[in-house]
């Protein structure tokens, strides 16, 4: 399982395409601000490992609002 990529609503389409073209992940999460995206980027490996180990404890993301999901398919549809 790979963690998703994290973007802000202001991320340029060229940056999103570049991130997806790395092949690391084809799913992204749109976060309210850059601080939230950076926090989740740092925490995602720990969260996934906790899920695999079966001892995941819900992270309080109350101050870290998520706006939506962005996939490679969404980007391709937008371009075409």
Helices and strands as residue ranges (DSSP letters): E 5-8, H 13-21, E 27-31, H 34-53, E 66-71, H 72-79
